[in-house]
Amino acid sequence: MYKEVGQSFVGEVLDSTNINPDGTFEFLGTPKLNGPTFLEVAVQKLGDRYPNRLLNENPQTDNYFPLMVDPDMPMVINATIDRFQASFSIQDPSLVNKEILDLRNKRLAAYEKFKQSNAMKTASDEQLLERERALLDYQLEILDFTDTLQEPISALIAIKWVSPEGDFERLPEALFKQAQKWSSIAPDDPWVQELMEIADKSQLPMMLGDTIPNLILPTHAEGDISLHDFLTDKKLVVLDVWASWCAPCRVENRNILVPLWDTYHSKGFGILAYGLESNKTAWEKAIEKDGAFRWTHTSHLQGDQNPLMDALRLRTIPANFILDEKGKILAKNLHGAELEVFVDEYMGSH
């Protein structure tokens, strides 16, 4: 099954062998394969309790490699034990295996760029969102590479490597695009059919171009408010999902949202904040301390299990949706300078 690709402890061990002192090895007990078959080759320390334990922490040192094996074509592979996935090579690879190797190379290069980004070198609250942006850039670089691939299997491995744990909350548009592309190319492929289930729009967060539902939200001090009513007299609204306990949210309040509000609120710019709160006092103190009292605040005071997160299919904050007066999602999850630039340009042209 596609969901099991690259996952620890779920793969069935078909064959195993010890590596000889000179580094050579040969599988002798592999079951008869009926044509080309997708397999994963993994290395473990002698005596390891779990032979099907796969590592996905670092592509430079991960301990497995996915490939297509054709029983009619002998395969010669080489790798170093400490950099198994990174060093893996195949003599005269087939097209699909060459694409997987090319994908591996792209992933390694993108990961190195991600590791070297400035955002990864500090633990300050101000850099948390930059680190998330760097991670997203890394993931999108891998996804974009799938447009160069011809084989569905190599493309589907790319999607798995974007997020081995299956978390596509921050890039549903890219996932949906890939699912649509490969379903048109290989609609009968069982892996593609599984991908279509994962990329079902009803299971993904709201996407660019969608219209936000007309949620009824309890405000901090003014009773319930209709989201669509809130939008009617605005040119642009940031629906900001935050929490008093979320450090990067608090930084965003003070450094980005307050200045944007002060500059544009008289020109039709609005902010509607939704807090993942259960403690009203802590919520109120954060609003006051950050200067966020300028705009409207809402919350069900049910913590992170609340109607808004369910309706928008969210799990992670900070999150935001930038909406026009009709509730169309123009942009989402823009923070820091990206949000400033978007608001400046939009308000300057409307």
Residue frames as qw, qx, qy, qz and C-alpha x, y, z in Angstrom:
[[0.000, 0.888, 0.461, 0.000, 0.00, 0.00, 0.00],
 [0.364, 0.683, -0.028, 0.632, 1.17, 3.51, -0.84],
 [0.398, -0.839, 0.083, -0.361, 0.72, 4.83, 2.70],
 [0.881, -0.430, 0.133, 0.147, 3.24, 2.24, 3.94],
 [0.719, 0.510, -0.089, 0.464, 6.08, 3.33, 1.64],
 [0.305, 0.533, -0.350, 0.708, 9.04, 4.52, 3.69],
 [0.577, -0.624, 0.088, -0.520, 7.27, 3.88, 7.00],
 [0.026, 0.427, -0.842, 0.330, 9.01, 2.22, 9.92],
 [0.307, -0.070, 0.857, -0.408, 7.90, -1.15, 11.27],
 [0.706, 0.350, 0.270, -0.553, 5.22, -1.81, 8.63],
 [0.549, 0.532, -0.552, -0.333, 7.19, -3.37, 5.76],
 [0.973, -0.117, 0.175, -0.092, 7.37, -7.14, 5.43],
 [0.198, -0.662, 0.680, 0.245, 10.92, -8.51, 5.41],
 [0.888, 0.372, -0.095, -0.254, 11.20, -10.67, 2.27],
 [0.889, 0.192, -0.212, 0.358, 14.90, -11.47, 2.50],
 [0.301, -0.917, 0.261, -0.014, 17.97, -10.54, 4.51],
 [0.874, 0.251, -0.205, 0.362, 21.69, -11.15, 4.38],
 [0.554, -0.716, 0.062, 0.421, 24.87, -10.25, 6.21],
 [0.395, 0.889, -0.230, 0.020, 27.43, -7.92, 4.67],
 [0.919, 0.031, -0.127, 0.372, 30.79, -9.60, 4.17],
 [0.527, -0.617, 0.025, 0.584, 34.02, -8.06, 5.54],
 [0.370, -0.029, 0.423, 0.827, 34.88, -6.82, 2.04],
 [0.254, 0.339, 0.103, -0.900, 31.51, -5.07, 1.77],
 [0.350, 0.031, -0.715, -0.604, 29.88, -7.47, -0.65],
 [0.460, 0.112, 0.707, -0.525, 26.50, -9.10, -0.15],
 [0.304, 0.004, -0.732, -0.609, 23.92, -11.09, -2.08],
 [0.649, -0.016, 0.370, -0.664, 20.26, -11.89, -1.48],
 [0.128, 0.176, -0.947, -0.237, 19.60, -15.59, -1.97],
 [0.065, 0.312, 0.920, -0.227, 16.16, -16.20, -0.47],
 [0.290, 0.241, 0.012, -0.926, 14.03, -13.56, -2.16],
 [0.588, 0.361, 0.683, -0.240, 10.60, -14.96, -3.11],
 [0.365, 0.261, 0.654, 0.609, 9.81, -15.33, -6.79],
 [0.150, 0.503, 0.140, -0.840, 8.60, -12.03, -8.18],
 [0.492, 0.545, 0.662, 0.153, 5.94, -11.82, -10.86],
 [0.360, 0.757, 0.228, 0.495, 7.42, -9.06, -12.97],
 [0.251, 0.420, -0.272, 0.828, 8.90, -5.71, -11.86],
 [0.556, -0.647, -0.519, 0.047, 8.17, -5.16, -8.16],
 [0.038, -0.803, 0.217, -0.553, 8.65, -2.19, -5.86],
 [0.806, -0.326, -0.392, 0.300, 10.92, -3.02, -2.92],
 [0.152, -0.927, 0.242, -0.245, 12.88, -1.18, -0.26],
 [0.791, 0.134, -0.429, 0.415, 16.46, -2.14, 0.61],
 [0.380, -0.865, 0.126, -0.302, 17.45, -1.28, 4.17],
 [0.581, 0.282, -0.624, 0.440, 20.55, -1.75, 6.31],
 [0.636, -0.715, -0.001, -0.289, 20.52, -2.40, 10.06],
 [0.070, -0.627, 0.733, -0.255, 23.16, -3.11, 12.65],
 [0.530, 0.035, -0.846, -0.030, 23.71, -6.81, 13.32],
 [0.265, -0.276, -0.812, 0.441, 21.26, -7.91, 15.99],
 [0.235, -0.076, 0.032, -0.969, 18.93, -4.94, 15.56],
 [0.323, 0.217, 0.808, -0.442, 15.61, -5.82, 17.11],
 [0.534, 0.646, 0.381, -0.390, 13.55, -4.40, 14.24],
 [0.498, -0.038, 0.596, 0.629, 14.81, -5.28, 10.75],
 [0.220, 0.647, 0.572, 0.454, 12.01, -3.24, 9.16],
 [0.233, -0.812, -0.218, 0.488, 12.88, -0.02, 11.01],
 [0.505, 0.539, 0.269, 0.618, 13.29, 2.74, 8.41],
 [0.319, -0.529, -0.190, 0.763, 14.79, 6.14, 9.19],
 [0.292, 0.735, 0.423, 0.442, 13.39, 9.36, 7.71],
 [0.370, -0.817, -0.172, 0.407, 15.17, 11.94, 9.84],
 [0.080, -0.782, 0.371, 0.495, 17.95, 12.98, 7.48],
 [0.859, 0.499, 0.025, -0.112, 18.28, 12.01, 3.79],
 [0.258, 0.756, -0.594, 0.095, 22.05, 12.22, 4.15],
 [0.069, -0.366, 0.887, -0.273, 22.08, 9.29, 6.60],
 [0.801, 0.010, 0.207, -0.562, 18.72, 7.49, 6.23],
 [0.386, -0.348, 0.854, 0.034, 19.07, 3.72, 6.12],
 [0.613, 0.336, 0.715, -0.016, 16.90, 2.60, 3.20],
 [0.111, 0.348, -0.444, -0.818, 16.37, 3.09, -0.52],
 [0.691, 0.399, 0.475, -0.371, 13.22, 2.44, -2.60],
 [0.079, 0.436, -0.680, -0.584, 13.61, 0.86, -6.03],
 [0.863, 0.263, 0.004, -0.430, 11.97, -1.26, -8.71],
 [0.355, -0.388, 0.839, 0.138, 13.34, -4.79, -9.03],
 [0.771, 0.361, -0.270, -0.450, 12.92, -6.78, -12.24],
 [0.821, -0.288, 0.492, -0.027, 13.47, -10.53, -11.64],
 [0.854, 0.429, 0.209, 0.208, 14.70, -10.91, -15.24],
 [0.399, 0.779, -0.199, 0.441, 17.41, -8.27, -14.85],
 [0.723, -0.297, -0.353, 0.514, 20.23, -8.79, -12.28],
 [0.063, -0.951, -0.043, -0.299, 20.89, -5.65, -10.27],
 [0.675, -0.005, -0.324, 0.662, 24.21, -4.43, -8.92],
 [0.220, -0.925, -0.140, -0.276, 24.01, -1.79, -6.20],
 [0.579, 0.116, -0.399, 0.702, 26.62, 0.05, -4.15],
 [0.314, -0.849, -0.112, -0.409, 26.37, 2.18, -1.00],
 [0.276, 0.321, -0.652, 0.629, 28.29, 3.14, 2.11],
 [0.398, -0.424, -0.799, 0.155, 26.77, 1.96, 5.38],
 [0.213, -0.453, -0.426, 0.753, 26.79, 5.32, 7.16],
 [0.264, 0.427, -0.090, -0.860, 25.29, 7.28, 4.23],
 [0.439, 0.173, 0.873, 0.124, 23.16, 4.52, 2.75],
 [0.413, 0.761, 0.491, -0.099, 20.41, 6.49, 1.01],
 [0.073, 0.909, -0.166, -0.375, 22.73, 9.36, 0.07],
 [0.132, -0.571, 0.725, 0.363, 25.40, 7.14, -1.47],
 [0.708, 0.213, 0.666, -0.098, 23.14, 4.49, -3.02],
 [0.282, 0.535, -0.489, -0.629, 23.88, 3.77, -6.68],
 [0.829, 0.232, 0.487, -0.148, 22.59, 1.28, -9.26],
 [0.268, -0.305, 0.682, 0.609, 24.61, -0.02, -12.17],
 [0.111, -0.094, -0.699, -0.700, 22.79, 0.71, -15.44],
 [0.262, 0.292, 0.673, -0.627, 19.48, 1.68, -13.78],
 [0.181, 0.558, 0.751, 0.303, 16.11, 1.37, -15.49],
 [0.006, 0.562, 0.211, 0.800, 14.18, 4.58, -16.23],
 [0.558, -0.731, -0.265, -0.290, 12.15, 4.45, -13.02],
 [0.781, -0.436, -0.152, 0.420, 15.22, 3.71, -10.90],
 [0.453, 0.228, 0.058, 0.860, 17.17, 6.49, -12.60],
 [0.204, -0.685, -0.224, -0.663, 14.33, 8.88, -11.78],
 [0.718, -0.658, -0.228, 0.015, 14.38, 7.76, -8.15],
 [0.712, -0.160, -0.054, 0.681, 18.15, 8.34, -8.04],
 [0.199, 0.449, 0.159, 0.856, 17.70, 11.79, -9.61],
 [0.467, -0.737, -0.277, -0.403, 14.98, 12.51, -7.07],
 [0.780, -0.475, -0.206, 0.352, 17.31, 11.46, -4.27],
 [0.535, 0.099, 0.021, 0.839, 19.96, 13.88, -5.56],
 [0.095, -0.610, -0.227, -0.753, 17.45, 16.71, -5.73],
 [0.654, -0.685, -0.291, -0.135, 16.26, 15.94, -2.22],
 [0.748, -0.276, -0.154, 0.584, 19.82, 15.95, -0.89],
 [0.320, 0.292, 0.092, 0.897, 20.57, 19.32, -2.49],
 [0.327, -0.666, -0.272, -0.613, 17.33, 20.83, -1.19],
 [0.752, -0.580, -0.293, 0.108, 17.97, 19.44, 2.29],
 [0.633, -0.078, -0.111, 0.762, 21.47, 20.91, 2.38],
 [0.041, 0.468, 0.156, 0.869, 20.03, 24.31, 1.43],
 [0.577, -0.662, -0.332, -0.345, 17.41, 23.91, 4.14],
 [0.782, -0.403, -0.266, 0.394, 20.03, 23.04, 6.76],
 [0.508, 0.025, -0.015, 0.861, 22.20, 26.00, 5.81],
 [0.065, -0.751, -0.351, -0.556, 19.38, 28.57, 5.89],
 [0.070, 0.400, -0.407, 0.818, 19.82, 31.36, 8.40],
 [0.655, -0.404, -0.031, -0.638, 16.52, 30.46, 10.03],
 [0.920, -0.145, -0.365, 0.003, 17.92, 27.10, 11.11],
 [0.573, 0.268, -0.448, 0.632, 20.82, 28.66, 13.03],
 [0.100, -0.256, 0.407, -0.871, 18.86, 30.34, 15.81],
 [0.220, -0.384, -0.891, 0.097, 16.18, 29.35, 18.31],
 [0.084, 0.156, 0.267, -0.947, 14.64, 32.81, 18.81],
 [0.393, 0.533, 0.661, -0.352, 10.88, 33.26, 18.64],
 [0.311, 0.716, -0.137, -0.610, 11.35, 35.68, 15.76],
 [0.145, 0.447, -0.781, -0.411, 12.94, 32.92, 13.66],
 [0.488, 0.102, 0.840, -0.213, 10.33, 30.20, 14.21],
 [0.631, 0.638, 0.293, -0.329, 8.22, 31.30, 11.27],
 [0.296, 0.746, -0.519, -0.294, 11.31, 31.69, 9.11],
 [0.228, -0.285, 0.931, 0.030, 12.26, 28.10, 9.89],
 [0.589, 0.386, 0.662, -0.257, 8.78, 26.98, 8.90],
 [0.506, 0.780, -0.087, -0.358, 9.14, 28.93, 5.64],
 [0.060, 0.611, -0.764, -0.200, 12.51, 27.28, 5.01],
 [0.426, 0.008, 0.899, -0.099, 10.95, 23.85, 5.57],
 [0.604, 0.605, 0.401, -0.329, 8.11, 24.68, 3.19],
 [0.350, 0.774, -0.403, -0.340, 10.58, 25.83, 0.53],
 [0.165, -0.377, 0.908, 0.084, 12.45, 22.53, 0.93],
 [0.518, 0.265, 0.788, -0.200, 9.23, 20.54, 0.53],
 [0.546, 0.736, 0.158, -0.367, 8.04, 22.54, -2.47],
 [0.134, 0.679, -0.638, -0.337, 11.39, 22.11, -4.20],
 [0.283, -0.093, 0.953, 0.054, 10.92, 18.34, -4.05],
 [0.507, 0.529, 0.616, -0.289, 7.31, 18.55, -5.21],
 [0.381, 0.788, -0.158, -0.457, 8.20, 20.84, -8.10],
 [0.082, -0.478, 0.820, 0.304, 10.79, 18.28, -9.22],
 [0.545, 0.215, 0.803, -0.113, 8.04, 15.77, -9.88],
 [0.542, 0.733, 0.101, -0.399, 7.11, 17.77, -12.98],
 [0.211, 0.663, -0.659, -0.285, 10.32, 16.46, -14.56],
 [0.354, -0.175, 0.915, -0.077, 9.43, 12.81, -13.90],
 [0.491, 0.121, -0.589, -0.630, 7.76, 10.40, -16.29],
 [0.462, -0.118, -0.879, 0.013, 7.06, 7.45, -14.01],
 [0.543, -0.648, -0.196, -0.498, 4.17, 7.59, -11.51],
 [0.840, -0.374, -0.317, 0.234, 6.09, 5.51, -8.97],
 [0.534, 0.076, -0.188, 0.821, 9.04, 7.91, -8.80],
 [0.145, -0.510, -0.092, -0.843, 6.65, 10.87, -8.51],
 [0.713, -0.567, -0.286, -0.296, 4.73, 9.17, -5.71],
 [0.765, -0.214, -0.309, 0.523, 7.98, 8.49, -3.85],
 [0.237, 0.335, -0.068, 0.909, 8.76, 12.19, -4.18],
 [0.453, -0.588, -0.181, -0.646, 5.43, 13.04, -2.55],
 [0.835, -0.440, -0.318, 0.089, 6.15, 10.60, 0.28],
 [0.654, -0.017, -0.214, 0.726, 9.58, 12.14, 0.81],
 [0.046, -0.601, -0.061, -0.796, 8.05, 15.61, 1.04],
 [0.471, -0.440, 0.403, -0.649, 6.41, 14.48, 4.27],
 [0.344, 0.101, -0.933, -0.003, 7.01, 10.86, 5.29],
 [0.084, 0.215, 0.784, -0.576, 4.52, 11.32, 8.13],
 [0.068, 0.531, 0.764, 0.360, 1.84, 12.48, 5.66],
 [0.104, -0.727, -0.364, 0.573, 1.47, 16.06, 6.91],
 [0.336, 0.336, 0.451, 0.755, 0.45, 18.26, 3.95],
 [0.089, -0.801, -0.508, 0.303, -1.39, 20.94, 5.92],
 [0.144, -0.723, 0.112, 0.667, 0.90, 23.72, 4.70],
 [0.059, 0.375, -0.616, -0.690, 0.91, 22.68, 1.04],
 [0.583, 0.325, 0.704, -0.244, -2.50, 21.26, 0.13],
 [0.527, 0.734, -0.062, -0.424, -2.58, 23.09, -3.21],
 [0.179, 0.602, -0.745, -0.227, 0.64, 21.42, -4.36],
 [0.334, -0.052, 0.932, -0.129, -0.54, 18.00, -3.18],
 [0.589, 0.525, 0.468, -0.397, -3.91, 18.41, -4.91],
 [0.423, 0.734, -0.346, -0.404, -2.18, 19.48, -8.14],
 [0.007, 0.419, -0.899, -0.126, 0.02, 16.38, -8.11],
 [0.454, 0.178, 0.835, -0.256, -2.94, 14.09, -7.43],
 [0.589, 0.655, 0.198, -0.430, -4.87, 15.58, -10.35],
 [0.282, 0.684, -0.582, -0.337, -1.87, 15.29, -12.67],
 [0.039, -0.291, 0.954, 0.053, -1.08, 11.64, -11.97],
 [0.521, 0.301, 0.714, -0.359, -4.71, 10.56, -11.89],
 [0.595, 0.679, -0.032, -0.430, -5.02, 11.82, -15.46],
 [0.276, 0.612, -0.718, -0.184, -1.85, 9.94, -16.51],
 [0.321, 0.101, -0.940, 0.058, -2.31, 6.68, -14.60],
 [0.567, -0.326, 0.065, -0.754, -5.91, 6.53, -13.29],
 [0.916, -0.140, -0.307, -0.215, -5.84, 2.77, -12.74],
 [0.459, 0.341, -0.653, 0.496, -2.61, 2.72, -10.74],
 [0.604, -0.586, -0.539, 0.035, -3.56, 1.61, -7.19],
 [0.481, -0.285, -0.255, 0.789, -1.00, 3.96, -5.64],
 [0.006, -0.203, -0.223, -0.953, -2.40, 6.89, -7.61],
 [0.474, -0.545, -0.547, -0.423, -5.88, 5.95, -6.41],
 [0.598, -0.508, -0.453, 0.424, -4.62, 6.03, -2.81],
 [0.300, -0.064, -0.026, 0.951, -3.06, 9.43, -3.47],
 [0.212, -0.429, -0.424, -0.769, -6.42, 10.70, -4.73],
 [0.578, -0.620, -0.530, -0.030, -7.98, 9.68, -1.42],
 [0.541, -0.365, -0.253, 0.714, -5.26, 11.50, 0.53],
 [0.154, -0.062, 0.162, 0.973, -5.68, 14.59, -1.66],
 [0.079, -0.661, -0.711, -0.226, -9.48, 14.73, -1.45],
 [0.049, 0.496, -0.029, 0.867, -10.34, 18.43, -1.09],
 [0.619, -0.624, -0.224, -0.422, -12.81, 17.64, 1.66],
 [0.857, -0.373, -0.206, 0.288, -9.90, 16.31, 3.76],
 [0.566, 0.169, -0.066, 0.804, -7.47, 19.16, 3.09],
 [0.133, -0.557, -0.296, 0.765, -7.36, 22.67, 4.57],
 [0.390, 0.852, 0.275, -0.217, -9.13, 25.44, 2.66],
 [0.662, 0.058, 0.363, 0.653, -7.20, 26.29, -0.50],
 [0.051, -0.351, 0.188, 0.916, -6.37, 29.38, -2.52],
 [0.253, -0.061, -0.584, -0.769, -9.41, 30.47, -4.51],
 [0.284, -0.451, -0.845, 0.049, -11.88, 28.80, -2.14],
 [0.275, -0.615, -0.064, -0.736, -14.54, 30.89, -0.44],
 [0.076, 0.135, -0.780, 0.607, -14.29, 30.83, 3.33],
 [0.290, -0.525, -0.788, -0.139, -17.47, 29.47, 5.00],
 [0.224, -0.638, -0.014, -0.737, -19.71, 31.95, 6.78],
 [0.517, -0.175, -0.729, 0.412, -18.73, 31.05, 10.32],
 [0.395, -0.806, -0.138, -0.418, -20.53, 32.46, 13.32],
 [0.613, 0.135, -0.510, 0.588, -17.88, 33.33, 15.90],
 [0.458, -0.819, -0.328, 0.105, -18.21, 34.54, 19.50],
 [0.341, 0.716, -0.197, 0.576, -16.29, 37.79, 19.94],
 [0.419, 0.042, -0.579, 0.699, -14.33, 38.96, 22.92],
 [0.020, -0.273, -0.479, 0.834, -16.80, 41.65, 23.91],
 [0.341, 0.210, -0.165, -0.901, -19.52, 42.16, 21.29],
 [0.786, 0.203, 0.418, -0.408, -21.48, 38.91, 21.09],
 [0.724, 0.142, 0.610, 0.289, -21.51, 36.62, 18.04],
 [0.186, 0.680, -0.286, -0.648, -20.29, 37.86, 14.68],
 [0.852, 0.427, 0.302, 0.000, -20.88, 36.56, 11.15],
 [0.567, -0.286, 0.412, 0.654, -17.64, 36.25, 9.23],
 [0.352, 0.458, 0.555, 0.598, -19.23, 37.28, 5.93],
 [0.110, -0.940, -0.314, -0.078, -20.90, 40.29, 7.58],
 [0.513, -0.693, 0.144, 0.486, -17.51, 41.33, 8.94],
 [0.541, -0.011, 0.502, 0.675, -16.10, 41.29, 5.40],
 [0.340, 0.746, 0.552, 0.150, -18.77, 43.42, 3.72],
 [0.064, 0.997, 0.031, -0.013, -17.25, 46.86, 4.31],
 [0.518, -0.630, 0.453, 0.359, -13.62, 45.80, 3.95],
 [0.546, 0.681, -0.419, -0.250, -11.27, 45.66, 0.96],
 [0.622, 0.312, -0.696, 0.177, -8.99, 43.09, 2.56],
 [0.692, -0.585, 0.207, -0.370, -9.19, 41.04, 5.77],
 [0.336, 0.372, -0.842, 0.198, -6.64, 38.88, 7.51],
 [0.857, -0.393, -0.108, -0.313, -8.33, 36.02, 9.35],
 [0.217, 0.586, -0.697, 0.351, -5.61, 35.33, 11.89],
 [0.892, -0.337, -0.270, -0.132, -5.61, 32.06, 13.87],
 [0.265, 0.564, -0.556, 0.550, -3.37, 32.44, 16.90],
 [0.725, -0.533, -0.434, 0.047, -3.04, 31.81, 20.64],
 [0.280, -0.917, 0.205, -0.199, -1.73, 33.65, 23.67],
 [0.768, -0.467, 0.418, 0.135, 0.69, 30.75, 24.31],
 [0.810, 0.415, 0.249, 0.331, 2.07, 30.77, 20.75],
 [0.443, -0.575, 0.121, 0.677, 5.39, 32.67, 20.76],
 [0.286, 0.057, 0.513, 0.807, 5.61, 33.38, 17.00],
 [0.033, -0.734, -0.619, -0.278, 1.96, 34.49, 17.03],
 [0.339, -0.838, -0.232, 0.360, 2.78, 37.07, 19.68],
 [0.401, -0.338, 0.332, 0.784, 5.77, 38.34, 17.71],
 [0.180, 0.384, 0.657, 0.624, 3.56, 38.63, 14.61],
 [0.153, -0.844, -0.511, 0.054, 0.98, 40.63, 16.57],
 [0.345, -0.792, -0.030, 0.503, 3.47, 43.21, 17.75],
 [0.352, -0.416, 0.457, 0.703, 5.84, 43.48, 14.80],
 [0.119, 0.123, 0.741, 0.650, 3.58, 42.95, 11.78],
 [0.064, -0.625, -0.752, -0.199, -0.15, 43.18, 12.46],
 [0.199, -0.766, -0.326, 0.517, -0.15, 46.32, 14.63],
 [0.144, -0.427, 0.308, 0.838, 1.79, 48.38, 12.04],
 [0.035, 0.228, 0.776, 0.587, -0.37, 47.07, 9.19],
 [0.118, -0.713, -0.685, 0.086, -3.52, 47.92, 11.11],
 [0.196, -0.706, -0.141, 0.666, -2.31, 51.41, 11.97],
 [0.135, -0.264, 0.496, 0.816, -1.39, 52.07, 8.33],
 [0.160, -0.078, -0.736, -0.653, -4.42, 50.65, 6.52],
 [0.038, 0.412, 0.870, -0.269, -7.45, 50.16, 8.78],
 [0.219, 0.603, 0.238, -0.729, -8.94, 53.51, 7.77],
 [0.289, 0.439, -0.529, -0.666, -8.61, 52.48, 4.12],
 [0.851, 0.104, -0.180, -0.483, -10.61, 49.26, 4.33],
 [0.503, 0.291, -0.796, 0.168, -8.13, 46.82, 5.86],
 [0.714, -0.492, 0.123, -0.482, -9.39, 44.56, 8.64],
 [0.255, 0.287, -0.899, 0.211, -8.09, 41.87, 10.98],
 [0.810, -0.333, -0.043, -0.481, -10.33, 39.23, 12.50],
 [0.124, 0.453, -0.846, 0.253, -8.44, 37.15, 15.05],
 [0.878, -0.270, -0.239, -0.316, -9.45, 33.74, 16.34],
 [0.111, -0.624, 0.695, -0.338, -7.75, 32.53, 19.50],
 [0.747, -0.061, -0.661, -0.029, -7.13, 28.89, 20.42],
 [0.067, -0.419, 0.523, -0.739, -7.85, 29.72, 24.02],
 [0.561, -0.433, -0.704, -0.049, -9.32, 28.06, 27.07],
 [0.422, -0.484, -0.403, 0.652, -8.18, 30.67, 29.62],
 [0.167, 0.882, 0.355, 0.261, -10.01, 33.95, 29.07],
 [0.367, -0.893, 0.068, 0.251, -7.74, 35.92, 31.40],
 [0.587, -0.302, 0.480, 0.578, -4.56, 34.86, 29.60],
 [0.420, 0.543, 0.562, 0.461, -6.22, 35.68, 26.28],
 [0.030, -0.966, -0.242, -0.089, -7.21, 39.16, 27.40],
 [0.481, -0.749, 0.227, 0.395, -3.77, 39.90, 28.82],
 [0.585, -0.014, 0.545, 0.600, -2.08, 38.88, 25.57],
 [0.280, 0.756, 0.474, 0.352, -4.44, 41.05, 23.51],
 [0.205, -0.974, -0.067, 0.065, -3.68, 44.05, 25.70],
 [0.580, -0.586, 0.347, 0.447, 0.07, 43.50, 25.96],
 [0.563, 0.118, 0.573, 0.583, 0.55, 43.04, 22.21],
 [0.135, 0.377, -0.099, -0.911, -1.52, 46.08, 21.26],
 [0.027, -0.150, -0.881, -0.448, -3.89, 43.73, 19.46],
 [0.143, 0.544, 0.650, -0.511, -6.94, 45.36, 21.07],
 [0.147, 0.372, -0.278, -0.873, -7.09, 47.44, 17.89],
 [0.444, 0.083, -0.660, -0.600, -8.93, 44.70, 15.99],
 [0.803, -0.208, 0.011, -0.558, -11.75, 42.21, 16.59],
 [0.038, 0.338, -0.927, 0.156, -11.04, 39.04, 18.58],
 [0.835, -0.103, -0.151, -0.519, -13.07, 35.85, 18.63],
 [0.160, 0.286, -0.930, 0.165, -12.79, 32.46, 20.33],
 [0.738, -0.334, -0.449, -0.377, -14.98, 29.63, 21.48],
 [0.313, -0.621, 0.583, -0.421, -12.65, 29.27, 24.50],
 [0.975, -0.048, 0.126, -0.179, -12.40, 25.56, 23.72],
 [0.550, -0.501, 0.572, 0.345, -8.64, 25.40, 23.19],
 [0.073, 0.409, -0.681, -0.603, -7.39, 23.80, 19.98],
 [0.075, 0.295, 0.938, 0.168, -10.42, 21.52, 19.64],
 [0.191, 0.504, 0.305, -0.785, -12.91, 24.05, 18.35],
 [0.611, 0.612, 0.482, -0.144, -15.44, 24.67, 15.55],
 [0.301, 0.873, -0.241, -0.298, -13.20, 26.98, 13.51],
 [0.170, -0.519, 0.809, 0.215, -10.29, 24.54, 13.31],
 [0.540, 0.205, 0.815, -0.034, -12.73, 21.80, 12.33],
 [0.519, 0.759, 0.295, -0.259, -14.44, 23.93, 9.68],
 [0.302, 0.859, -0.367, -0.191, -11.17, 25.05, 8.08],
 [0.986, 0.070, -0.088, 0.120, -9.52, 21.65, 8.62],
 [0.220, 0.769, -0.449, 0.399, -6.55, 23.10, 10.48],
 [0.857, -0.368, -0.302, 0.198, -4.24, 21.61, 13.10],
 [0.656, -0.092, -0.096, 0.743, -1.30, 24.02, 13.17],
 [0.010, 0.989, 0.134, 0.059, -0.84, 27.67, 14.14],
 [0.227, 0.522, 0.108, -0.815, 0.11, 30.37, 13.37],
 [0.332, 0.351, 0.767, 0.422, -2.22, 30.26, 10.39],
 [0.197, 0.535, 0.175, -0.802, -3.97, 32.95, 8.42],
 [0.415, 0.501, 0.681, 0.336, -6.23, 33.44, 5.44],
 [0.032, -0.338, 0.072, 0.938, -6.17, 36.71, 3.49],
 [0.280, 0.542, 0.792, 0.016, -9.68, 37.37, 2.19],
 [0.001, -0.216, -0.290, -0.932, -11.40, 39.81, -0.15],
 [0.388, -0.052, 0.265, -0.881, -14.78, 41.33, 0.61],
 [0.799, 0.024, -0.296, -0.523, -16.59, 38.23, -0.72],
 [0.793, -0.403, 0.426, -0.165, -14.57, 35.79, 1.38],
 [0.872, 0.443, -0.182, 0.101, -12.38, 34.50, -1.45],
 [0.731, -0.544, 0.216, 0.349, -9.00, 33.26, -0.20],
 [0.442, 0.875, -0.195, 0.011, -6.43, 35.40, -1.99],
 [0.406, 0.522, -0.669, 0.341, -3.44, 34.17, -0.01],
 [0.832, -0.512, -0.118, -0.178, -2.75, 32.14, 3.11],
 [0.853, -0.399, 0.016, 0.337, -0.11, 31.56, 5.74],
 [0.455, 0.635, -0.108, 0.615, 1.85, 34.67, 4.82],
 [0.599, -0.728, -0.198, 0.271, 3.88, 36.01, 7.71],
 [0.521, -0.469, 0.152, 0.697, 6.47, 38.69, 8.38],
 [0.024, -0.443, 0.347, 0.826, 7.74, 40.57, 5.36],
 [0.042, 0.196, 0.857, 0.474, 5.68, 38.40, 2.96],
 [0.037, -0.705, -0.695, 0.137, 2.47, 39.53, 4.62],
 [0.108, -0.691, -0.057, 0.712, 3.59, 43.17, 4.68],
 [0.071, -0.225, 0.597, 0.767, 4.40, 43.12, 0.96],
 [0.015, 0.409, 0.863, 0.297, 1.10, 41.45, 0.04],
 [0.069, -0.777, -0.540, 0.317, -0.99, 43.93, 2.04],
 [0.135, -0.586, 0.153, 0.784, 1.01, 46.93, 0.79],
 [0.044, -0.073, 0.699, 0.710, 0.58, 45.90, -2.85],
 [0.031, -0.517, -0.838, -0.169, -3.08, 44.93, -2.56],
 [0.102, -0.787, -0.429, 0.431, -4.15, 48.03, -0.66],
 [0.151, -0.512, 0.270, 0.801, -2.12, 50.18, -3.03],
 [0.035, 0.022, -0.736, -0.676, -3.93, 48.81, -6.08],
 [0.182, -0.521, -0.813, -0.188, -7.52, 48.62, -4.79]]
